[in-house]
Amino acid sequence: PKTVTVQLAPQASAPGQAFFFKMTRPGGVTPCFTLAIFAPDQATAKQWAEAQNGGYSAAPVTEAEYYGGC
């Protein structure tokens, strides 16, 4: 398994933080991967994660789970 980090920076005036996701495909089809996104809120981060990775669903995970991979 590999860990891929993508960081999308909001406008400089917008607050943000890192959100961590496990990205999977329907039916558990491999590969899966973990993803970190910097966003103003978790809902926006989830939307960006799924928009950037068509066909994958983003499930929130902890930072430790993110570093643990799939």
C-alpha positions in Angstrom: 0.0 0.0 0.0 1.0 3.6 -0.7 0.1 6.8 1.0 -0.7 9.8 -1.2 -1.0 13.3 0.2 -2.9 16.0 -1.6 -3.2 19.4 -0.1 -5.7 21.9 -1.5 -5.1 25.3 0.0 -8.2 27.6 0.4 -7.9 31.3 0.0 -5.4 32.9 2.4 -8.1 34.5 4.4 -10.1 31.2 4.9 -9.2 29.1 8.0 -8.4 25.5 7.4 -7.0 22.3 8.8 -6.0 18.9 7.7 -8.6 16.2 7.3 -7.7 12.5 6.7 -9.6 10.0 4.6 -9.5 6.4 3.5 -10.4 6.3 -0.2 -12.2 3.1 -1.4 -14.1 2.0 -4.4 -17.5 0.4 -4.3 -17.5 -3.3 -3.4 -14.0 -3.0 -1.8 -12.3 -3.1 -5.2 -8.6 -2.4 -4.7 -6.5 -0.3 -4.6 -7.5 1.8 -1.7 -5.3 4.6 -0.3 -5.3 7.3 2.4 -5.5 11.0 1.6 -4.9 14.2 3.6 -6.6 17.4 2.5 -6.3 20.9 3.9 -9.8 22.5 3.8 -12.0 24.9 5.8 -14.2 22.0 7.1 -14.6 18.2 6.9 -17.6 18.3 4.5 -15.6 20.4 2.0 -12.6 18.2 2.4 -14.7 15.1 1.7 -16.2 16.8 -1.4 -12.8 17.7 -2.7 -11.4 14.2 -2.0 -14.2 12.5 -4.0 -14.1 15.1 -6.8 -10.3 14.6 -7.3 -10.6 10.8 -7.3 -13.6 9.8 -9.4 -15.2 6.5 -8.5 -13.8 6.6 -4.9 -15.6 7.3 -1.7 -13.9 9.2 1.2 -14.4 7.9 4.7 -13.0 10.0 7.6 -10.1 8.4 9.5 -7.8 9.5 12.3 -4.3 10.8 11.7 -2.9 7.5 13.0 -5.1 5.5 10.6 -4.0 7.8 7.8 -0.4 7.0 8.4 -1.2 3.3 8.8 -2.5 3.2 5.2 -5.1 0.7 4.0 
